[in-house]
Amino acid sequence: MAIQTIDTIKPAGKTVLLRVDFNSPMDPQAGMILDDKRFREHLRTIRALKESRCIIVTHQSRPGKKDFTPLKAHAERLSNLLGFPVTYIDDIFGTHAHSAVRSMVPGEVLMLENVRFNAEENLILNGPEAAKTILINRLARMADIFVNDAFGTAHRSQPTMVGLPEVMPSAAGLLMKDEIEALSRVFSDAPRPVMFILGGTKVDDSISVAEHVLAEGFADSVLMTGVVANIFLAASGYDIGVPSRDHITTLGYDSLIPKAGELIARFLDSILLPSHVAVKKDGARAEFLVSEIPVDCPVLDIGVESVAPLLDTIASSGTVVLNGPAGLFEDPDFSLGTYDIIKAASGAAFSVVGGGHTAAVIEKIGYNARFSHISTGGGACIAFLTGKPLPAIAALEKSSEKYFGFVH
């Protein structure tokens, strides 16, 4: 990687601004955090800064949302997880915050107020533009080094993500480092054959990923499931039924059917589609060939007769990249495809999960340790897999060259 890491910058004894992503599900009325998974993901980096004065910069939600709250509960939850007090400051860069930072000693952790309470953080700016904001100038005065561990926000070109690396020596935290290394491996020395499995409802993202990895030769095959498969089945000329067509229209994806058809024409032998699907008929699961889908039944999973041959293909893959469920997994009647694919994918020599709902299912069934890498950033992971430069990573690369002479 053409970026600095905690290991290379030697932060002991220094004051560090640490950008993390503690944005979590909340009960805003009770001020209660409902899931601390994102906190746990950053603990390694915070502990690695145990000999530094660590100032945490993070956000919760965005303006206009009910869970756009102060971070007192976040500081309390982090204190419980770390086993020592984390000081919460209800200020971002004012005199109260600066005074608290000046009184810190190595080993202390301080959490600033929700950085999105400052309007500048909600702007989309490039690095030089962000560097001119009051937010970045004031924050940079507090510390010696900036460490970015917020991979989940790495695709957003917001001031703390791209501005701080412009004005101070910067490095990737351990979570950020792991994400970059694992996802980069998909495009470099991943064991062949490489299979992508794309499902869920984010069809535009899946089409972008499929086109990139097939056109560049990174993937040997791409299996479509979920709503993504419905789009590709429709593009192949199959009648997927009124409910599924209406669902595609509701999601605003009608215009993607021709694009899916173009990909099928370009990569016919590499795009895999289910031969059978499961629909909801008379309130229960029923299975049909894709050429015989009932016109009045929604397609909610891949069919059992599709699963067996697909599992064989997955099992023979050296690398599996999995993003999105195969069906309506929340309903036990339509969870078969999602669960069977997850179990098969976990056996690959190198396996990557794109986060989101898929990661939640994997955690639910206790398969976390069986995957090589489970990404913490759904949107950031997808952007990476489409080959798009992530603004936060590009900013860290630029900072490495500017402050350390480390050129890619």
Rosetta blueprint (number, residue, H / E / L):
1 M L
2 A L
3 I L
4 Q L
5 T E
6 I H
7 D H
8 T H
9 I H
10 K L
11 P L
12 A L
13 G L
14 K L
15 T E
16 V E
17 L E
18 L E
19 R E
20 V L
21 D L
22 F L
23 N L
24 S L
25 P L
26 M E
27 D E
28 P L
29 Q L
30 A L
31 G L
32 M E
33 I E
34 L L
35 D L
36 D L
37 K H
38 R H
39 F H
40 R H
41 E H
42 H H
43 L H
44 R H
45 T H
46 I H
47 R H
48 A H
49 L L
50 K L
51 E L
52 S L
53 R E
54 C E
55 I E
56 I E
57 V E
58 T L
59 H L
60 Q L
61 S L
62 R L
63 P L
64 G L
65 K L
66 K L
67 D L
68 F L
69 T L
70 P L
71 L L
72 K H
73 A H
74 H H
75 A H
76 E H
77 R H
78 L H
79 S H
80 N H
81 L H
82 L H
83 G L
84 F L
85 P L
86 V L
87 T E
88 Y E
89 I L
90 D L
91 D L
92 I L
93 F L
94 G L
95 T H
96 H H
97 A H
98 H H
99 S H
100 A H
101 V H
102 R H
103 S L
104 M L
105 V L
106 P L
107 G L
108 E L
109 V E
110 L E
111 M E
112 L L
113 E L
114 N L
115 V H
116 R H
117 F H
118 N L
119 A H
120 E H
121 E H
122 N H
123 L L
124 I L
125 L L
126 N L
127 G H
128 P H
129 E H
130 A H
131 A H
132 K L
133 T L
134 I H
135 L H
136 I H
137 N H
138 R H
139 L H
140 A H
141 R L
142 M L
143 A L
144 D L
145 I E
146 F E
147 V E
148 N E
149 D L
150 A L
151 F H
152 G H
153 T H
154 A L
155 H L
156 R L
157 S L
158 Q L
159 P H
160 T H
161 M H
162 V H
163 G L
164 L H
165 P H
166 E H
167 V H
168 M L
169 P L
170 S E
171 A E
172 A E
173 G L
174 L H
175 L H
176 M H
177 K H
178 D H
179 E H
180 I H
181 E H
182 A H
183 L H
184 S H
185 R H
186 V H
187 F L
188 S L
189 D L
190 A L
191 P L
192 R L
193 P L
194 V E
195 M E
196 F E
197 I E
198 L E
199 G L
200 G L
201 T L
202 K L
203 V H
204 D H
205 D H
206 S H
207 I H
208 S H
209 V H
210 A H
211 E H
212 H H
213 V H
214 L H
215 A H
216 E L
217 G L
218 F L
219 A L
220 D L
221 S E
222 V E
223 L E
224 M E
225 T L
226 G H
227 V H
228 V H
229 A H
230 N H
231 I H
232 F H
233 L H
234 A H
235 A H
236 S L
237 G L
238 Y L
239 D L
240 I L
241 G L
242 V H
243 P H
244 S H
245 R H
246 D H
247 H H
248 I H
249 T H
250 T H
251 L H
252 G L
253 Y L
254 D L
255 S L
256 L H
257 I H
258 P H
259 K H
260 A H
261 G H
262 E H
263 L H
264 I H
265 A H
266 R H
267 F L
268 L L
269 D L
270 S L
271 I E
272 L E
273 L L
274 P L
275 S L
276 H E
277 V E
278 A E
279 V E
280 K E
281 K E
282 D L
283 G L
284 A E
285 R E
286 A E
287 E E
288 F E
289 L E
290 V H
291 S H
292 E H
293 I L
294 P L
295 V L
296 D L
297 C L
298 P L
299 V E
300 L E
301 D E
302 I E
303 G L
304 V H
305 E H
306 S H
307 V H
308 A H
309 P H
310 L H
311 L H
312 D H
313 T H
314 I H
315 A H
316 S L
317 S L
318 G L
319 T E
320 V E
321 V E
322 L E
323 N E
324 G L
325 P L
326 A L
327 G L
328 L L
329 F L
330 E L
331 D L
332 P H
333 D H
334 F H
335 S L
336 L H
337 G H
338 T H
339 Y H
340 D H
341 I H
342 I H
343 K H
344 A H
345 A H
346 S L
347 G L
348 A L
349 A L
350 F E
351 S E
352 V E
353 V E
354 G L
355 G L
356 G H
357 H H
358 T H
359 A H
360 A H
361 V H
362 I H
363 E H
364 K H
365 I L
366 G L
367 Y L
368 N H
369 A H
370 R H
371 F L
372 S L
373 H E
374 I E
375 S L
376 T L
377 G L
378 G H
379 G H
380 A H
381 C H
382 I H
383 A H
384 F H
385 L H
386 T L
387 G L
388 K L
389 P L
390 L L
391 P H
392 A H
393 I H
394 A H
395 A H
396 L H
397 E H
398 K H
399 S H
400 S H
401 E H
402 K H
403 Y H
404 F H
405 G L
406 F L
407 V L
408 H L
